[in-house]
Protein backbone atom coordinates (compact mmCIF):
# COMPACT_ATOMS: atom_id res chain seq x y z
CA UNK A 1 0.00 0.00 0.00
CA UNK A 2 1.27 3.49 -0.67
CA UNK A 3 0.52 6.70 1.17
CA UNK A 4 -1.72 7.98 -1.62
CA UNK A 5 -4.21 5.18 -0.85
CA UNK A 6 -4.50 6.45 2.72
CA UNK A 7 -4.71 10.06 1.58
CA UNK A 8 -7.49 9.26 -0.87
CA UNK A 9 -9.40 7.52 1.93
CA UNK A 10 -8.99 10.56 4.19
CA UNK A 11 -6.79 8.75 6.73
CA UNK A 12 -3.55 10.63 6.09
CA UNK A 13 -2.38 14.06 5.00
CA UNK A 14 1.16 14.64 3.70
CA UNK A 15 2.39 18.08 2.64
CA UNK A 16 3.26 18.48 -1.03
CA UNK A 17 6.85 19.45 -0.09
CA UNK A 18 7.25 16.03 1.58
CA UNK A 19 5.77 14.26 -1.46
CA UNK A 20 8.37 15.94 -3.65
CA UNK A 21 11.23 14.59 -1.52
CA UNK A 22 9.98 11.17 -0.37
CA UNK A 23 8.03 8.16 -1.68
CA UNK A 24 6.25 6.02 0.94
CA UNK A 25 5.37 2.32 1.06
CA UNK A 26 3.30 0.87 3.89
CA UNK A 27 3.01 -2.78 4.88
CA UNK A 28 1.73 -4.65 7.92
CA UNK A 29 5.26 -4.67 9.39
CA UNK A 30 6.79 -1.35 8.41
CA UNK A 31 6.59 2.03 6.73
CA UNK A 32 9.43 2.85 4.33
CA UNK A 33 10.27 6.26 2.89
CA UNK A 34 12.67 6.49 -0.05
CA UNK A 35 14.15 9.83 -1.03
CA UNK A 36 13.70 11.29 -4.51
CA UNK A 37 16.01 13.49 -6.61
CA UNK A 38 14.44 16.52 -4.91
CA UNK A 39 15.96 15.55 -1.54
CA UNK A 40 19.11 17.50 -0.64
CA UNK A 41 20.94 14.26 0.27
CA UNK A 42 20.07 12.67 -3.07
CA UNK A 43 17.75 9.93 -4.20
CA UNK A 44 17.58 6.34 -3.01
CA UNK A 45 18.08 6.99 0.72
CA UNK A 46 15.67 5.05 2.91
CA UNK A 47 14.15 5.50 6.34
CA UNK A 48 12.14 2.61 7.73
CA UNK A 49 9.81 2.53 10.71
CA UNK A 50 9.47 -0.98 12.11
CA UNK A 51 5.94 -1.14 13.49
CA UNK A 52 6.57 -4.24 15.64
CA UNK A 53 9.71 -2.81 17.27
CA UNK A 54 8.47 0.79 17.34
CA UNK A 55 11.83 1.98 15.98
CA UNK A 56 13.20 3.94 13.03
CA UNK A 57 16.17 2.72 10.96
CA UNK A 58 18.13 4.11 8.04
CA UNK A 59 19.30 7.34 6.51
CA UNK A 60 20.26 10.12 8.91
CA UNK A 61 19.61 8.12 12.07
CA UNK A 62 22.25 7.26 14.68
CA UNK A 63 21.50 3.52 14.39
CA UNK A 64 22.11 3.58 10.62
CA UNK A 65 24.23 0.60 9.61
CA UNK A 66 25.37 2.45 6.49
CA UNK A 67 23.38 0.20 4.18
CA UNK A 68 20.37 2.44 3.80
C-alpha positions as MATLAB code, in Angstrom:
seq = 'XXXXXXXXXXXXXXXXXXXXXXXXXXXXXXXXXXXXXXXXXXXXXXXXXXXXXXXXXXXXXXXXXXXX';
ca = [
       0.000    0.000    0.000;
       1.267    3.486   -0.674;
       0.520    6.703    1.171;
      -1.720    7.985   -1.623;
      -4.207    5.175   -0.847;
      -4.498    6.449    2.724;
      -4.706   10.064    1.578;
      -7.486    9.265   -0.873;
      -9.399    7.522    1.929;
      -8.991   10.559    4.191;
      -6.794    8.746    6.731;
      -3.549   10.627    6.088;
      -2.378   14.060    4.998;
       1.157   14.635    3.696;
       2.391   18.078    2.635;
       3.262   18.479   -1.034;
       6.845   19.453   -0.093;
       7.251   16.034    1.578;
       5.769   14.261   -1.460;
       8.369   15.937   -3.652;
      11.233   14.585   -1.516;
       9.980   11.167   -0.368;
       8.029    8.156   -1.676;
       6.250    6.019    0.940;
       5.368    2.323    1.061;
       3.298    0.874    3.893;
       3.007   -2.784    4.877;
       1.726   -4.650    7.921;
       5.257   -4.673    9.391;
       6.792   -1.354    8.405;
       6.593    2.029    6.726;
       9.429    2.851    4.334;
      10.270    6.261    2.892;
      12.674    6.492   -0.048;
      14.153    9.833   -1.034;
      13.699   11.290   -4.511;
      16.008   13.485   -6.607;
      14.440   16.522   -4.912;
      15.962   15.549   -1.538;
      19.109   17.504   -0.639;
      20.936   14.263    0.272;
      20.071   12.670   -3.067;
      17.750    9.926   -4.199;
      17.579    6.342   -3.014;
      18.076    6.989    0.718;
      15.673    5.049    2.914;
      14.149    5.501    6.338;
      12.141    2.608    7.726;
       9.814    2.531   10.715;
       9.473   -0.979   12.110;
       5.939   -1.144   13.494;
       6.567   -4.237   15.640;
       9.711   -2.806   17.270;
       8.473    0.785   17.342;
      11.835    1.984   15.980;
      13.201    3.939   13.031;
      16.166    2.717   10.957;
      18.126    4.108    8.036;
      19.305    7.342    6.512;
      20.255   10.116    8.906;
      19.610    8.122   12.070;
      22.251    7.257   14.680;
      21.503    3.521   14.386;
      22.114    3.577   10.624;
      24.226    0.597    9.610;
      25.370    2.450    6.489;
      23.381    0.200    4.180;
      20.369    2.441    3.801;
];
